[in-house]
Amino acid sequence: MNKRVTLKFNHGSLEAGFSVTLQVGNDGAAPTAEISGGLPTAQSLKAVYLRWQAAYRQLGVPTRISINPTGFATNVSIVGDCHALADELKAAFNQWLRSESFRPIQEKLLESLTPTDSIRLVLQTSNDIVQRLPWHLWAICDRYPKLETALSAPTYEQSVSTAVPPRQNVRILAILGHSEGLDIETDRALLNHLPQADIHVLSQPTRQILDAHLWDPEGWDILFFAGHSVTECREAGVQNTAEQATVGKLFINPTDSITIPQLKNALRKALTRGLKIAIFNSCDGLGLAQALADLRISQVLVMREPIPDAIAHTFLKSFLEAFSRGESFYLAVREAREKLQALEDNFPCASWLPTIYQNPAETPPTWQSLSQLTAEPAAQAIALPQPSREQSLSSSPHSRLNGPLILTTHVLITALLLLFRTLGLFQSWEISAFDRFLRLRPKELPDPRLVVITITEADVQAQNAEDRRGSLSDVALSNLLEKLEPMQPRAIGLDVYRDFPALKSQPQLAADLANTNNLFVVCKSRDQQADSDGIAPPPEVPSNRVGFSDFVQDDDEKIRRQVLSFTPEPASPCTASYGLATLLALSYLEGEGISASFSPEGDLSIGETRFKPLEADDGGYRGVDAKGYQLLLNYRNLDRLGQIADQVTLMDMLNGQVSPEAIRDRIVLIGTTASSYRDHWLTPYSPTEGKTKGVFMQAQMTSHLLSAVLDNRPLLKTWPEWQEMLWISAWAAVGSALMFTLGRPLLTDAVQQSPSTQRPRQRSPAAVKLFLGLLLSELGLFGLCWLLFTQKTVWVPWVPAAIAPIAVASSAPLTRRFSQRFFDSRSSSITQKTTD
């Protein structure tokens, strides 16, 4: 049963308490029960709410991100504070509602409602803070899965409308206002998918154009706005945060803003001509709802606080889907609001934002009532001369079916290829193609910004065995750092594990590790899946100069991806969030005056270069582990990957055989190349050069970031999924076109050739032409993929695109033979029945 519950806040305030009246009844009928109660003073609740609101608004819209010295986002504490304050607010709110004076209200609700009821809970109050409280978190609401809350003004009146001509489509006036920093084209796209909808879009209109459209004599059912809006205090003209008189303002274009009272006459006329719903998919819209309530509109849907793009789009999509399929207005809002909870890890309290503002004198419309849909009359059948069934089945289909048959084959093959690709059946082949394209690129020069100090097998043996712990003894490391300091390197990366403190006999080494601000060291993260416990960093080095050494390997153990950052496991001895290569590159770029930031979508930007993170299904990957912030690693194509930078040995450095100019203002990487230490890795270049030492992998990754920012060296990228699907379908169409133009005689042969024929077929000219056509198309495809990879650094699907034309051309004759057998069997069956 549909129920309406009204909770009236008669008079009072949070400082003085409220007198409250509850009315319960069936929807559309007079209340059947009424009871009075009260709510005590709640100044502490108001204080908690204002603290939560301040924390929420510090997140920013889109969320502001501060940059730490390493250049990465550090808004975790702000998000955490918002979550903590939300929990505190929920607890304080429900404690207020459990007060003794309010208990009769709760008991009457429990007595009057059942969990199966569809319930509209209308909160009738003018108190701004009470309107902004999270009423959906009232503990009693959990008992009723079909309950949704709404706000209402203390006074209301039924609207008066003239007769509206019946129409089958819902008329929507969509205003796309000032959109700086927003993606409101997605709002437009979501509206365009509505069924039975006639949508008129005004993009950044002037006040005169907006006013004129509101006067449209055909009237509107829904008014929609997307863009910037704000609720301000009437007196001070500042953003509202407390219980002050407020006004809602819409920014309809980059230079003009407007309030609801400024559109009063036009809106009143629109209401008399059928306007029922106003939706504001914009920030802080309670002031707009309050102003529209004065005009007696039926339903207003607003966001009570600033809202990020991602939340606005997710809510709008879910609401429109539910409302247009027949859900009531309230339940559509509840369903869409509850779906926002899945996003609250990154967008705290997202499900708190959508708010209904209800005119209690009006019944919420449904999508069907807005469109005034009736049963459509059956379409009249147009009588056309029809051949007999025998004539249809016995007539030769050769000339009639070639085109549709090839088209059908194209569609089926494309669908199968896309399905197989989605299931990951082509992944190993596509990755192998990726490796080949990498190796076929033009050769490049080493990176002059890097130098690698190698610890060779001879260097290891030359050190005092009693002092050495690992490949580099404390004495050797201390002497090396002492040699490097006057040479003024920009940054030093120690790619050697040291999960132990410096010897007590080496106090200078301990001091150097702790105080050399441009020295970065490594640790290894714990990995339960790989049964690895991890390796801790040197205890003397501060955490902001520790980077992980972890590499991400594909199933064939090759490294094709670079991990810039990720969150380590809680029990990991290595708590570093950023890779050693990432820290070295950012440190070098800071010396160039280049800093890092994040886009509203969460993409990393360093200077003018934007690094789009790799997703699980990008390129040829399907369901790959894309944890953290990963990029496709754009190796420098050299004769050997180890030639990425100039190299000097440890002994050369310690013996003073290296010029300071070879080190000054460069990134110095220190790592082991001795074969006795198994720090070597498979790469896409391994078929030609074997495994690559870990220190050279770190150099490649550091160079990758530096070259992208300083040299505009392109990053490897992929197409969106829909574009890859079109690409594969287009190459299947190439096979269809070749079959239609060169291979049509093969279709006739497929029908005429009996399955029992024993004589060998002669190779037909059509088959030769088709083979040559396919060969040329495959060569062209390979060349185009290679050009896109080398010139545009785009990894496009080669394997499924290469299979597509061959599969279509080879499958068409088989499909043709099957279809003819079907026709022949049907014809024989009908002929037999006629004879009988």
N, C-alpha and C positions, 0 to 999 in steps of 0.2 A: 504494500500500500504506500502511496505517496503522502508524506507528512510534511507540514511546515511548522517549524519551531521558531518563535520570535523571542529574543532576549532583549528587553528594553532597559537601557540605562537611563532612568528617569531624570535624575539630577545628582550632582556631586562631582568629585574629582578623585584622582589617586591620592591627593594629600588629605582629603576629607572623607573618603569612602563614597559608595554609591548606593542608591536605592534602586532595586532591580525588579522587573516584572517578567515572568515567563508566561508565554501563550503557546499552547499546543493544539493542533487540529489537523484535519485532512487538508491537503493542498486544494486550493480553490474554494474552500468553504470557511465558514466562521469558526473561530477557535472553540474547541470543546472543553478546554481546561485552562485556567489562569491562576497563577500563584505569585505572591510577592516574596521578596527576600532582600538581602543586602550583601554588599561586599565591603570589607573593612579598608582602612587606609593602607596604602601600599607604596610609600615613598621609596622603599628599598627596591621594589620591583621596577619602578620608573628609573632608578639609578642604574640598575643592571641592564635594562633595555637600552638606555643611552650609551652605556659602555659597549654593549654589543654592536649598536648601530655605528659607533665611531670605529670599532675594529673592522666591521664589514666594509665601511666606506674607505678605509685605508687600503683595502685590497685594490681599489681602483676599478674602472670600467673602460677598457679592458684592464685586467689586473696589472697594477704597477709592479715592476721588478727592479730591485736594487742590485747593483753589481759590486761583488766583492773584489779584493785585489787580484784574484785569478780570473775575473771576468765572467763568473757564472751567477745564476739567479740564487738569491738567498731569501725568498719570501716564505720559507717553510714556517718560520716562527710566527709570522703574521697570520697565516692560514691556521696554524695550531691555536693561536690566541682566539681567533674567531670561533673555531670549533668549541674550545673550552668555555667561552662566554655564552655560546648558544646552549650548551648543556646547563650552565648556571641559570640562564634565563628560563629555560623550560622547567627546571626544578622550582624556581621562585614563582613562576606563573601558576603551576599546578598547586603549589602550597597556598597561594592566595585563593584559588578556587575551592580548596578544601576547608575554608573557614566555616565556622559554625553557623554564621548568619546566612551562608549560601547553601547549606546542606539541603533545606527543603526544595530548592530548585533542582539539585541533582537527583534527589529521590523521586520527584515528579517526572523528570525525564526518563529515569529507569523504569518507572511504572507505566509510562504512556507509550514507549517505543519498543519495537522489537528489532533484532538484528537484520531481518529481511526487509525492513522498510527502506524506501528511498526518501531521504530526509534533507530538507533545505533548512539549515540553521542560520537565521538572519539575525545579525547583531546590530541593533538599532541604537546608534550613539553618534554624537558629534565630537567626542573626545579623541583627539588625534593620536595620542599614545595608545589608548584602548583599541582604536582601529588598526594600529600597526602591530599589536601583539600577535604571536603565532597561535591563533585560536584552533588551528587544525591539530595542535599538539596537546590540547585539553585531553586528559586521560580518558574521559568518558567517550571521546570520539573513536577510540580504538575498538569499542564494542559494536560499532555500526559501520560496516564496509561500504554502505551506499550513502554516507552522510558527507555533505560538503558545506562549508561555511560561506557566508556572504556578509557584506556590510550594507548598512542602510542609514539614510539621514533620519533624524528624529521625526520630521514631518514629511509627508508625502501626499501625492494626489494622483489619481488615474489620469493618463494622458488622453487627449481627445484627438482622434484621427478621422479624416474623411475617408470615403470609400475608395479603396485602392483597386484599380483594374487587376483582374487575375492574371498571373504570369507563371510560367513553368520554371523559370530560372530565378535564382536568388541574385538580386542586384547588389553589388558590392562596390562602394567608392573607396579605393585604396589610395592613401596619401603617402608617398615616399618622400619624407622631408630631408632636412639637412643630414648628411650621412658621413661627414668626415670621420675617419677611423672606424666606420661600421660597414658591414656587408649586408645591405638591405636588398640587394638583388636576389638573395636567397629567399627573403620574404615574398618577393614578387613571384619567384618560381613556385613556392609552396602554394600560393593562392591560385596560380594558373592550373594546378592539378585538381582543383575542386570540381566535383560533378554538379551538373545543373546550375552552373554559376555564370553570371554575366558580370565581368569584372572590368571596371574603368579605373585606370591608373593615372594619377597626377604625380609627376616626378618634380619635386622641388618647386611647387607652384607659388605664384604670388597670392597675396590675400584676396585680390579681386577675382582671380581664376577659381580659387577654392570656394569663395562665397557664391560665385555663379553656378558652380556644379551642385552645391547643396540645394539650390533653388530648382533643380531639374524637375520638371512637372511629372515625370514618370516615377519619381521617388526612389528611395534607396531602402534596402533591408538592413545592411550592415555598413557601418563606417569603420574603416581600418586605417591606423596610422603606424608607420615605422620610421624611426629617426630619433633625434635627440629631443628629450623633454625633461622638465624639472619641476618640482614643487617648491615654491618660495614663500617666505613670509610676506604678507601684504604690507606690513609696516616697514620692515627693514630692507626688503629686497634681497635677502640672503637665503641660502638653502635651509629648508625647514628641518629642525632636529628635535623639536619639543612641541608643547601644546600651544601653538600660536595660530592665528588665523592665516590660512594659506591660500595660494592661488597656483593653478597649474598652467604651465607655459609650454607651447609647442614651437619647435624651431622648424618652420616649414621650408626654409631655404637658407643658404649660407649667410644671408643678411637680415632676414625677417623672422620675428617670432610673433606668436599670437596667443591669446587666451580664449577660453570658451566664451566668456561674456562678450568678447568682441565679435563672435559669430552667432550671437543669441538669436537674432531674427531669422537668419538662414537655417539654423538648427531647428528652431521651432517649426518652420515650414516643412523641413524634412521629416520631423516627427509626425506632423499631421498627415504626411504622405506615406507613412508606413515604416519609418526608421525604428528598429527595435533593439539593435545591438551596436555598441561601440567597443572596438578592441584597440587598445593602445599597446603595441609591442615595443615599448620604450621605457625609459628609466623613470622611477619615482613619480608614479601617475596618480596618487591619491587625490591630489589637488584637482586634476582633471575630472576624476569621478565625482568629487563633491560638487563641482560646478555643473556637470551634466545632470546630477540628481535634481538640481533646482529646476531643470527644464523638463523633468518627469520622464526621462527615457527609461525604457524597461530594464535593460541589462548593460552594464559597463564592465569590461574586463581590463584590468590594469596590473602593473607591477609596482609593488609597494616600496621598492628600493632600486638603486641602480642595478642594471642587469647586463652581463656580458653577452656578446653576440652568440656564443655557442649555446647558452641557456635559452635565449630568445628564439633561436631557430628550432631547437629541440622541442620546446614547449609548443610553439605554433604548429609544427608538423603533427605532433601527437594530438593536440586539441582539434585541429581541422579534420584529421582522419576520424577521430571518434565522433565528433559532432555531425559530420556529413554522412556517416553511416547509420545515424539514427539514435545515438545516445542523447539523453537529455543534456541541456546546457550545463547543469551542475555536475553530472557524472562525467561528462567530457572534460571539464576543467579538472576534476579530481584525478582522473586517469592520467592526463597530461602532466599534472603537477607531481604525482607520485613517481612518474618515470624520471623526473629530474633528480631523484635521490641518488641514482647511479652515478651522477656526475659530481657529487658533493665532496669527493676527495680533493678535487682541484678547484671546485667552486662551492665554498661552504654555504650552507643554508639555501641552496638554489630552490628547493621545494617550498620554501617559505614565501617566495616572491609573488606568484600569481594570486590575484584577489578579485573576487566578484563584488560589484557594487550594485545592489538590487533595489528596484522600486517595488515595495511590497504590494502595491495595488495592481501590479501587472503579473501575469503568468509567464514564466520564461518560455520563449518560443523554441520550437524544434526546427531542424533543417527542413523537414517536410512541410511544416506550417508556414515557414517563410516562403517556400517556393510554390505553395498552394498546389502541390502535385495531385493530380487525379489520374485515374487509369487511362492510359493512352489508347485511343481506338486502334483496332487491328489494322495494319496496312492492307490496302486493297491489292489483291493479286491481279497482275496484268496477264491476261490470257495470251499465250504465244503458241504458234504451231509447234508441237513436239513430235519428234520421230518416235516410231515404235521401239520397244525395248530390243527387239531382234535387230532392227536397223542400227541402233546405237551400238550394240555390242559386236555386231559382225562387221561394221565398217572399219576400214584400215585406219589405225591411229598414228601411223608413222609421221605424217606431215603435221598432225595436230598436236602431238605430245612432245615433240623435241624441245621446244622452248620451256614449257612448264616442267618437264622432266629434269632438264638441266638445272633449272632454278630450284626445284625441290632437292636435288642432290646437293647443290651448293649450300642450301640452308641446313640440311642434315649433317653434312661434313663439318661445316663451321661450328654447329652446336656441339658435335662430338669432340672436335679439337679443343673448344673452349672448356668443355667438361673435363677432358683428360688433363688439360693444363691446370685447371682449378684443383684437381686431385693430386697434382705434383708429379704426374707421370713423365713430363718433359724436363723436370728440373735439372737432372744431372746433365742432360744434353745441352740445355740452354746455358748452364754454367760453363761447360766445356767450350761452347761457342764464345762466351764472354772472355775466357782465357786466351783463345786464339786471336780475338780482335785486339786484346791488350798487346800481345806479342807482335802483331802486324803493324803497330803504330810506328811512325818515324822515330828515330833515335833522338835522345835529348842529352843535354850537358849536365854534369854534376851540379849540386847546389852549392854556390860559393859561400853561403852563410853558415855552413856546417863544417866541422872537423871532427874526426873520430880518432880517439886514442885507443888503440887496440892492445889488449893483454894477450899476447901470443903464448904459445907453449914454451918458447924460450924465455919469455918474460916471467912466466910462472916459475920455471925451474931456477931462474936467477935469484929469486927471493929466498930469504932465510926460511927454511922449512919449519923451524921452531916458532917463528913469528907468524907464519901464514895461516890464516883461517879462511879457506876458500881460495879464490884465484888472486886475491889482492891482500897483502899483509897490511897491518896497521902502520908499520914504518913506511912502506911504499906509498900508501895512500896519503899519509901526512906529508911526505916529501913532495908528492905530486901536487897537492893543493898549495903547498908553499911555492912551488915553481909557477903554478898557474896564476896566482893572485896578482903579481906585478904585470903579467901579460894582458890583464883586463879583458877577459872573455865576457860576452854579454850574458851568457847563462851556462851553467855546468850541469850535465845530467849524468849521474852515477848509476849505470845500468848493471849494478852488481849487488846481490843480496847481502845485507848485513843485519841479521836479526840478533845481534849481540852488541854490547857496549864496547867502546874503545878500551884497550888495556890501560890499567892504572899507570903504567910506565909511559903512556902517550897522552898526557893531559892537553897538549896543544892540539892533537887531533880531535879530542872531544870538544874543545872550544871552537875549532874550525867548523866542525859539523853543526854545532848549535848556532853559530853566528854568521856564517857565510850566506848572506841573503840571496845570492844568485845560484846557490847549490841546491839541486833537486835530486832526490833519491827515490828508490823503488821499493815496493813491497808486492806481495802476491795475495790476491783475495782467496778466501775459502770457497770451495766449490763442492757441494755435497754430491752433485751428479757425477763429477769426475773423481770423486773420492779423494779430494785434495784438501788438506787442512789449512793451506795458506802459509805465507811467510811474513813475519812482522818486519817493520822498517827499523832502521837504526834508532835506538831510544833517544839519542841526543837531538835528532832533527825535529823541528816543530811540524805539526800535522799539515800546515798550509804549504809545506815544501816537499810533501810526499805524494807520489803518483803511483798508481798501480801499473804493473807490467803486463797485465793479462791481455791476451789476444783472443779473438773469437775465430774459431775454425769451423769450416763447413764440414759436411759429412765425409768428404775425402781428405780432411785434415789440412786443407789449404786455407791460407789467410787471404780473404778478399774484402774484408770489412775492417774498418777502424772504429774503435769504441772511444769516443771523447770522454764520456762520463757514464757512471751508473751507480746504483745504490748497493753497497756490499751487504752480504748476509750479516745479521746481527752478531753472530758468534765469530765473525772473521777477525783474525789478528791484524789484518790490513783493513783499515777503515777509510782509506783514500777513496774519494769520489771521482777523481779525474785521472786520466792517464798521464804518464810521464811526458809523452810527446805533446799532449795538450798544454801542460804547464810550461814546458820549454817554449812552445810557440807563442803562448800568451805573454810570457815574460819578455821575449824578444820584441814582440809587437808593442808592448807598453813603452819600450825604449824608443819606438818610432812614433809615439803619441797616438796609438790606435788602441781603442778599447772595445770591449764586447758588450752586447746587449741582446735582449730577446724581443721578437716581434709579438704582437697581440696573439698570434696563433701559437706561440711558444717556440718558434724557430730561432736558432742562434744566429746573430749577425755580428761579424767582426769587421769594423770599419764599414765599407760599402758592400761587403760580401755576405751573402745569406747562405747558411748551411742548413739545407732541408734534411731532417733525419730520415733514415731508412725505415720503411715499414715492413711488416712481416711478409707481405705479398708483392713487394716492389720488384719490377723487372722479372727475371726468370725464377726468383725465389717464390716458394709457396709454403707458408706456415713456418718460416724460419724464426728462430729466437732473436727478436729484435730488441732485447732488453737494453735499457740505458739509451744513450744518444749515439747512434751509429751512422757511419757514412760508408759508401763504397770507396775503397782505397784506390786512389788514382796514382799508381806507382809511376815514378820517373822511369821511362823506358831507356835502359842503359845496356851495354854489353853484358854487364853483371850488376845485380842489384847492390852489391857491395861497393860499387864505384859511385855511390850517391854523394860522397864527400871526400875531401882530402883525408889521408890516413897517416898517423904517426904511431910508433910503438911506444909502450910504456918506458922501455929502457932509453929510447931516444929522448924522451922528455926528461927523465931523471938525470941523464948524462949531459943535459944542456945543449943538445944538438938541434933544437927546434927554435926557429926565430920567433920573437914576440909578435911580429907582424902576421905570422901564420895563425895566431890565436886571437889577436885583438879584435874585439867587437863581434865575435862569432859565437855560435852555440857549440860547446864542446861536449861530446858524448864519450863516456868512458865505458868500455864493455869488453867482455872476454870473447876471443875468437879461437882459443885453444880447443883442440878437438877432444881433449879429455873432459871438457865441460860441455854437456849435451844441450847447449842453448842454440838450436838451429830449427828452422821451420820450413814447411812446404809452402810454396807460393804458386800463382799462375805461371811463373817462369821456371818452375822446377823441372819440367820435361827437358829443358835445354841446359840448365845450370845447376840442378840439384837443390839442396837445402840452403837457406840463407840464415846467417847468424843473427841472433836477437838484437844486437846493438845496431845492425844495419836496418833491421825492421823499424826500430825506434827512429832512426834517422829518416827513413822513407816517410814515416807518418808525420814527423815534425816538418819535413820539407813540404809534404802535402798541404798542410795548413798555411805555412808561410807563403808558398807559391800562389795559392788561391787568393790570398789577401794582397800581397805586395806585387805579384806579377800578373794578376788577372788570369792565371792559368785555370781553365774551366774545371769545374767539379763534375764527376760522373753523375749522371742523373737518369731517370726513367720516365716514361710517359704515364699519365693516369690510366687506370684500369680500362675505362671506356675507350680511350684512344688506342690502346693495345688490342682491344676486341675489334674495333673498326679496321685496324691494320691487318689482322688475321683474316677477317671477312673479306677485305679488299683483295688479298692474294688468293683466296678461294674464288673470288669473282674472276680473277685472271684465268684460272683453270676453266671456269664456266665459259668465258669468252673464247678461249682457245678451242674448247670442245665444240662450241656452237659454230665457229667459223672454219675450223680445220678438221674436226673429227666427227662431223655429222654422219658421214658414210659408215663409221664404225657402229653407230646406233642401229642403222638398218641391218648391218651384218649380225648384230647381237640378236635381232629378232629372227632373221632368216636362218641363222645357223642352228641346226637341230642339236639338242644335247647328245644325241646318239651318233652324230656324225663322226666317222673315224678318220677321214682323210685329213692330212695336215693342211692348215690354212696357209695361204700365201701372204707375205707381208704386204699390206696394201699401201698405196701412196699416201692415203689419209693418215695411217699410223705413223709413217715416217715424218710427215709434216707436223703431226701433233707432237711427236718426240722432240723434233728440233725446236718447236715452239716452246715446249716445256723446258728444254735445256737452256734456251736463251732467257726465259723468265727466271730460272734459278740463278743463272749467272748475274742477271740484272739485280735480283734480290740480294745476293751476297754483296755485290758492289755497293748497293744502296745502304745496306746495313753497315758495311765497313766505312763508308763516307759519313754516315750519321754518327758513328762511334768516334772516328778520328777527328772530324771537323766540328761536330756539335756536342761531342762527348755524351751521346744519348745511347743507352743500351736498349735496343728494341728487340722484340721477339723474332728471332731468325728461324728457329727450329719449327714451331707450328706454322709459321708463314711459309716455310719451304715445303712442308708436308701438304699444305692446303691445296695448291693447284694440281699436284700429282694425284692426291686422293680424289678430288672432284672428277678429274679427267678419267681416271681408271674405274671409278665407281659408277659413272653414268651408264656405260653399256650393261653392267650388271643390273642396275635399277631398271633399265629398259627391258631386259630379258624377263625380269620378274614381273613387270607390269604387263607385258604381252602374254605371259603364261596365265596371269590373272584374267585378262580379257578373254583369252581362248577358252579357259575352263568355264567361265561364266556363260560364254556363248554356247558351248557344248551342252551345258546343263539346261539352258532355256530351250534349245532346239530339241533335246530329248524329251522335255516335258510337253512341248507342242506336239511332237510325234505321238506320244502316248495318248 
